[in-house]
Amino acid sequence: MKDVKIVLLGYMGSGKTTVGRIVANHLNIKFLDLDAYIEQREDMSVSSIFKEKGEIYFRKKEIEYLIEIFLNESSFVLSLGGGTPCFGDNMNVINEKTANSFYLNVGISELKERLVKEKNHRPMISHLQDNELTEFIGKHLFERSFFYNKAHQKVKSDNNSPTEIAEVIINSLV
């Protein structure tokens, strides 16, 4: 399989990074995490960029680096930040550059269960009480689902292991 570009999107906690690494390993291609890529290129953490330079700066850099990855890399699995598909023309850019965009679709209760365990490592939700998570996730998913659903393929990911989800993606590559 030559020159395959796979993009994984979905809400935080949906397994983009875990599944992405498995897919990349299986196909023997590079795995990239967009947030990590931005941090490396900007030489600062995403949360520091938000604090010091603001969200508008971050979103401009996000699309710039997204395009850079598509231009400079031949084969990869790219895990996006949860908000990436929802800004600017990002989803259209992604879908023009590859036929392999996958929305890892995880239900609200499953996301809450996953995110409650890693709340402290997630700046967007670290300030929330556990009982506020369901409403927060539900509201966010409602706002973002329009963009997420523009992905070429949707992978229902609730009761499947990361390996099973990776297999679904590998078997449905265009």
N, C-alpha and C positions, 0 to 999 in steps of 0.2 A: 504494500500500500504506500503510494508515494504522495508527498505533499498533502497530508491530511491536517486540517485545522478544526479543532473541536473546541467549542465554547460552552462552559457550564454556567448556568445562572439559576438564581433562586434566592430565597430568603436566608438570612443568617441561620446557621444550624441545620441547613438542608443537606449538608454533606458534600458540598462542591469540592472542597480541597481533598477530603478523604477519597471520594470516588474518582476525582481527577487524577490523583497519584496512581491509583490502581489501573485506570485506563491507559495512562501514559506508560506505565511499567509494562503492561501487557503488549502494547503496540511498539514498545521500545522507542518512544519519542519523548521530547522534552515536556516537562510539566512546568507551567507558569501560574503564579498567583498574581493577579493584577495589583492588589494592594502591596504585596511584597516587592513587586517590580517598581511601583511608584516610590516606595520607601527607599529602595536602593538608588534610584535615579535622582531623587530629591535629597538624599542623605539625611532623612528625618522620618519619624514615624507618622503614620496617617493621623493619629490624634494630635500630634504636634503641628502638623500642617494645618489641620482644622483650627487649632487654637491660635497659631501665630499668623497664618496667612488667610484663613477663612475658607468657607465651603466653596465659594465661587472660584477661587484660585484652584482648590483641589479638583473641582469638576472639570475645569479647563485642562488641567494636567492629565486627568483621567482619560479624556478622549484623545488627547495628544499621544499619550503612551499606548493607548489601545491601537491607534492607527500605526504607530511605530512598530508594535509587535507584529501586526499583520504584514507590514512591509519588510521587516527584517528577518522574520523566522519562517522557515519553510514548513515544518511539521511540529505541532504542539497540541497540548491540552491546556486550555486557559480557564482558570477559575476566576469569575468576576466577583467584585464586591456586591453585596445585596442590593445596593442602590444604583449601581452602574447602569443597568438597562433603562432606568427611569428618567435619565437626564439627557437633555439635548436630543441629538439624532442618533444616540448610541446604538439602539436596537437595529435601526435601519443600516447603519454602518456594519454592524456585526453580520447581519443577514445578507448583505451584499458581498461580504468578504468570504463567507463560508456557508455551505448548505448544512452544516452540522452544529447548530445551536440547540442546546438541550436545557429545558426547564425542569429542574429537580423539584417536583411538586410534593410538598409535605404538608399534611394537615396541621391545623392550629394546635390541637391537643398534643400531637407528637412533637411539634416545634417547642411548645412550652416545656414538655418533659425534658427535651435535650438542653434547652437554653437555661433552665433553672440551675443545672449542674455547672454551667460555665459562665454564669452571670458576671462574676468578678473580672473576667477577661474580655468582656464585651462592653466598651464604653457607652454604647447606645442604650443599654438596659441595666447597667450596673447600679443605677440610682433607684430602680423600681423595686417595690415589694413583690414577693412571689405571686401574691394574689392579683397584682396589677398586670402581670405578664400576658395573660390570655387576651385581655381587651387591647393591650398595646399591639400584640402580634396581629390580632384580627383586623384592627384598623389599618395597620401598615400593609398587610396582605391585600386588603380591599383596594387600597390606593395603588399598589404596585402590580396587581394581577393583570391589568390591561397590558402592561409592558412585558411582563413575564410570559404571557400567553402569545406573544409575537414570536417566540422561539419556534424553530422548525419542528421540534418534537418535544412532547411533554412526557416525562417519566414519573409516574405515580410512585412515590418513594417511601410511603408510610411504613409498611411492614416488611420491607426487603432489606437485606444486609447490603453494605456498601459493595461487596463483591457481586451480588445479584444485580444491583443497579448498574454497575460497570459492565456486566455482561450484556444487559439490555442495550446500553449505549454502543458497545462494540458491534453487536449484531445488527444494529440499525444504521451504521455509517453509510453515507451516500458516496 
